[in-house]
Amino acid sequence: MDLDNGTSGSQNDAAPTVENDPGKFSLSDFLVGDSKDPLKPPPAFTRWHHVGEWAIELYEPQLLGPAEARTTLNYNGKPHPVINLCSYNYLGLANHPEVIAAAHEALRTHGLGACGSPMLSGMTDLHRELERKMAEFLGYEDAMLFNSGFGGALGTISGLLRKTDVAVMDNRSHLSLRDGAVLARTRSERFEHNDPESLDAALSRHKGKRHLVIVEGIYSMDGDFGELAALMDVADAHEAQVFVDEAHSMLACGAHGRGAVEHFGVEKRIRILYGTFSKAFGALGGFVAGAKETLDYLRFYSHPYVYSCALPPVVVAAILKALELGTSQPELRTRLWENADYFHKQLTELGIDTGNSTTYIMPLVIGDRERMYRLGHELRHRGLWVAPVDYPAVPQDKICFRACVTANHTRADLDEALNILSDTLVPAHLPQMQGVP
Ligand SMILES: Cc1ncc(COP(=O)(O)O)c(C=O)c1O
């Protein structure tokens, strides 16, 4: 691709440039620039950003209200009501009145910030209570809190693995997990998504090493479950440990909300479990649960834990209440899964490709970058908010919107969303779907 010469005089007139064919370029084309100044991005990126501003506008949307099933965005400079299929507020706890009341109370009793590293100055009684309750809830000896989910994944992997170890990861692993392995300077080995044979081959290539197999409960782009039982069988055969990222599944899956490990009945086989509070808990932060001996060590070797401020007590109090509601009200999960099943079935009937999704996260595959951004504006304009997902986050032919349903969507919300999708996407899909030329 001709990145250097975006205006005129390209050596090869047929070669796409960021100006004449911006859709041919993606973020993966601008990683390396030739500037001597690290603060100066590659000029081609700046030109591409300028030309593609209309599409980039769909990112970093500004909410003027809470992350509820229906909310208001700032769109084209004006308040614009939308049905929200863009939020991980799976159980609707982010704005639950009891959660808000608990946060208010903690603000009164403990103030706003923790104001220091948990190791030296930032731990309150509320933090300790949440550690204890998470450990009890998940059936582990101990649990540790992080001020972000990303930091928790990064910090756990980099805190436990060393140079001579091997992180064996599903090739759809979230960046927080991959960056954890980079920070640990450990060897990373990928296996094909959810493929036990490929995992077996990856483990066999490094016999005699310490392995950590890294998988997810639900994959955040594809919305499919990790095949935990089959993958665990392979890991067990190699005596490898397994780390499960339950970011999108904790509290929202399993009869008691204990995630995909509960859903698949493998809880007792997992020695370390990680998740976030930013999704079904409706708050912020991450946790890891495991043996006391493991976490006693990790507390001193996890950089995002030792060298970063603890969660604000106001957030911890809200999470405690979310945990109480999420565990005492299984009907929230029932509603979430009923909504997911309904929406999925209707999308299938409309002929919209939802990839391998079997959960409340559904890609709506478009496969063409420019069309996806144009349709994204059309949907937003019509009052439906879905997330644009572009390459390299997904393969080029899987460029999509991502839709997440929650327990708080009513049937009317979902039906209205389906009508908008049908009016916007389906005519464009019909010829391919029905083989009409
Ligand atoms: C699988 C997975 N792990 C970790 C994270 C990081 O979580 P957080 O957003 O809470 O930092 C995410 C975020 O979406 C995720 O999808």
PDBQT file of the ligand as one rigid body, heavy atoms in Angstrom, charges set to zero:
ROOT
HETATM    1  C1  LIG A 501     -12.088 -10.733  27.828  1.00  0.00    +0.000 C 
HETATM    2  C2  LIG A 501     -11.756  -9.451  28.510  1.00  0.00    +0.000 A 
HETATM    3  N1  LIG A 501     -10.826  -9.442  29.490  1.00  0.00    +0.000 NA
HETATM    4  C3  LIG A 501     -10.502  -8.306  30.119  1.00  0.00    +0.000 A 
HETATM    5  C4  LIG A 501     -11.106  -7.102  29.823  1.00  0.00    +0.000 A 
HETATM    6  C5  LIG A 501     -10.708  -5.848  30.552  1.00  0.00    +0.000 C 
HETATM    7  O1  LIG A 501     -11.736  -5.444  31.384  1.00  0.00    +0.000 OA
HETATM    8  P1  LIG A 501     -12.022  -3.948  31.826  1.00  0.00    +0.000 P 
HETATM    9  O2  LIG A 501     -12.794  -3.293  30.723  1.00  0.00    +0.000 OA
HETATM   10  O3  LIG A 501     -12.835  -4.137  33.044  1.00  0.00    +0.000 OA
HETATM   11  O4  LIG A 501     -10.721  -3.263  32.060  1.00  0.00    +0.000 OA
HETATM   12  C6  LIG A 501     -12.072  -7.060  28.833  1.00  0.00    +0.000 A 
HETATM   13  C7  LIG A 501     -12.741  -5.791  28.490  1.00  0.00    +0.000 C 
HETATM   14  O5  LIG A 501     -13.673  -5.685  27.789  1.00  0.00    +0.000 OA
HETATM   15  C8  LIG A 501     -12.411  -8.263  28.151  1.00  0.00    +0.000 A 
HETATM   16  O6  LIG A 501     -13.321  -8.271  27.178  1.00  0.00    +0.000 OA
ENDROOT
TORSDOF 0
